[in-house]
Amino acid sequence: MKNKLLFGMVLLMASSTSYASVKDKKAMRNVDSNILAEVSKVKSSCGNSALDVTVDWDSYKNMISSNGEKLNKDNYKSEWVISHSGQRTVAALEAITSICGSDEDYKEELAKLKKIKITAKQDFLDSKNNFTLSDNTLNIETGHKMTRRASDYTDKIKSLF
């Protein structure tokens, strides 16, 4: 009985969404580092007193887990999903920095942001980012597969204000 229970616990842990390969973990750390560097630019350009950017890595792990067949069909690796998410997030932050540098009215509003929350869209084939604003929090639901530039997000971010 003990062995069956132990095996069940090991199986449950192995199938848990908290699992990430070494390559995934390295990609996440790299993304977090790139985001942190870009956040300091946003604060400097926009004048935010505080700005906390969090990535819900569990949402990415869940998406990767539930879209295994789609990823395999495209020969797409999980660390690429993570890396592209980071690139898209940095592009959104670059867009915010650019907006603040070119328009005082938007800068005044963007300076009020206190949090940016990043989550993954749950369909790997959905390539568009969604932006929503709730009080002083910008929510970004990232799409997949394609890289983006800051200019791809400028109008979407401006439309929230």
Phi, psi and omega per residue, in radians:
M1 nan -0.761 3.129
K2 -1.042 -0.726 -3.124
N3 -1.139 -0.687 3.119
K4 -1.148 -0.729 3.127
L5 -1.134 -0.783 3.113
L6 -1.087 -0.774 3.116
F7 -1.069 -0.735 3.116
G8 -1.085 -0.706 3.119
M9 -1.162 -0.732 3.112
V10 -1.105 -0.760 3.122
L11 -1.087 -0.753 3.119
L12 -1.095 -0.747 3.136
M13 -1.136 -0.686 -3.124
A14 -1.183 -0.535 -3.111
S15 -1.636 -0.011 -3.109
S16 -1.131 2.612 3.124
T17 -1.279 -0.117 3.137
S18 -1.418 -0.104 3.113
Y19 -1.208 2.416 3.009
A20 -2.593 2.406 3.123
S21 -1.232 2.929 3.092
V22 -1.036 -0.727 3.126
K23 -1.104 -0.682 3.099
D24 -1.115 -0.796 -3.133
K25 -1.076 -0.732 3.109
K26 -1.124 -0.711 3.104
A27 -1.096 -0.720 3.126
M28 -1.104 -0.774 3.120
R29 -1.097 -0.708 3.115
N30 -1.104 -0.780 3.112
V31 -1.064 -0.840 -3.139
D32 -1.011 -0.706 3.127
S33 -1.140 -0.780 3.127
N34 -1.119 -0.679 3.119
I35 -1.144 -0.787 3.140
L36 -1.007 -0.743 3.113
A37 -1.100 -0.689 -3.107
E38 -1.302 -0.555 3.121
V39 -1.064 -0.677 3.126
S40 -1.122 -0.564 3.082
K41 -1.210 -0.692 3.100
V42 -1.085 -0.834 -3.132
K43 -1.027 -0.748 -3.126
S44 -1.165 -0.777 -3.088
S45 -1.305 -0.703 -3.038
C46 -1.662 -0.385 -3.140
G47 1.465 0.419 3.102
N48 -1.136 2.295 3.103
S49 -1.235 -0.591 3.079
A50 -2.637 2.504 3.102
L51 -2.612 1.999 -3.113
D52 -1.888 2.088 3.103
V53 -1.914 2.156 3.120
T54 -2.154 2.446 3.079
V55 -1.905 2.192 3.097
D56 -1.452 1.499 -3.069
W57 -1.111 -0.492 3.103
D58 -1.087 -0.605 3.116
S59 -1.140 -0.575 3.085
Y60 -1.255 -0.741 3.122
K61 -1.078 -0.719 3.106
N62 -1.112 -0.761 -3.141
M63 -1.096 -0.797 -3.133
I64 -1.076 -0.766 3.127
S65 -1.063 -0.803 -3.045
S66 -1.445 -0.147 -3.130
N67 -2.035 0.413 -3.093
G68 -0.905 -0.748 -3.120
E69 -1.130 -0.735 3.141
K70 -1.159 -0.721 3.115
L71 -1.120 -0.781 3.133
N72 -1.082 -0.694 -3.135
K73 -1.047 -0.632 3.135
D74 -1.640 0.143 -3.055
N75 0.888 0.754 -3.042
Y76 -1.790 2.308 -3.094
K77 -1.682 2.612 -3.105
S78 -1.049 -0.657 -3.141
E79 -1.155 -0.423 3.060
W80 -1.232 -0.684 3.078
V81 -1.009 -0.827 -3.119
I82 -1.121 -0.804 -3.139
S83 -1.074 -0.786 3.136
H84 -1.143 -0.616 3.067
S85 -1.046 -0.773 3.115
G86 -1.091 -0.739 3.132
Q87 -1.105 -0.719 3.129
R88 -1.152 -0.697 3.129
T89 -1.149 -0.779 3.096
V90 -1.068 -0.696 3.109
A91 -1.083 -0.710 3.105
A92 -1.127 -0.717 3.105
L93 -1.154 -0.680 3.066
E94 -1.082 -0.663 3.104
A95 -1.095 -0.753 3.120
I96 -1.081 -0.793 3.105
T97 -1.026 -0.778 -3.139
S98 -1.112 -0.755 3.129
I99 -1.066 -0.803 -3.138
C100 -1.094 -0.595 -3.133
G101 -1.320 -0.253 -3.045
S102 -2.096 -0.147 -3.077
D103 -2.578 1.918 -3.092
E104 -1.075 -0.612 -3.124
D105 -1.175 -0.792 3.086
Y106 -1.193 -0.640 3.121
K107 -1.006 -0.760 3.141
E108 -1.032 -0.712 3.141
E109 -1.314 -0.739 -3.133
L110 -1.159 -0.471 3.098
A111 -1.142 -0.334 3.139
K112 -1.402 -0.243 3.124
L113 -1.067 2.340 3.094
K114 -1.981 -0.476 -3.086
K115 -2.461 2.583 2.944
I116 -2.281 2.153 -3.134
K117 -1.946 2.237 -3.105
I118 -1.939 2.237 3.044
T119 -2.327 2.858 3.141
A120 -1.665 2.422 2.899
K121 -1.145 2.525 -3.013
Q122 -1.541 -0.038 3.059
D123 -1.935 2.020 -3.115
F124 -0.990 -0.498 -3.102
L125 -1.411 -0.150 3.127
D126 -1.477 1.943 -3.006
S127 -1.738 -0.032 -3.077
K128 -1.663 2.498 3.020
N129 -1.514 2.537 3.017
N130 -1.955 2.400 3.123
F131 -2.113 2.265 3.027
T132 -2.371 2.700 -3.124
L133 -2.120 2.297 3.101
S134 -2.364 1.887 -3.046
D135 0.959 -2.058 -3.120
N136 -1.819 0.458 -3.115
T137 -2.112 2.202 3.017
L138 -1.679 2.143 3.104
N139 -1.804 2.226 3.120
I140 -2.128 2.082 3.052
E141 -1.804 1.961 -3.008
T142 -1.534 2.464 2.996
G143 -1.483 -2.952 -2.986
H144 -2.387 3.010 2.992
K145 1.378 -0.734 -3.017
M146 -1.892 2.592 3.029
T147 -1.493 2.830 -3.111
R148 -2.389 2.802 3.073
R149 -1.990 2.854 3.128
A150 -0.967 -0.700 -3.109
S151 -1.088 -0.377 3.093
D152 -1.221 -0.342 -3.029
Y153 -1.973 -0.200 -3.048
T154 -0.966 -0.920 -3.107
D155 -1.147 -0.642 3.130
K156 -1.129 -0.707 3.130
I157 -1.220 -0.770 3.125
K158 -1.041 -0.629 -3.082
S159 -1.142 -0.280 3.124
L160 -1.350 -0.275 -3.044
F161 -1.927 nan nan
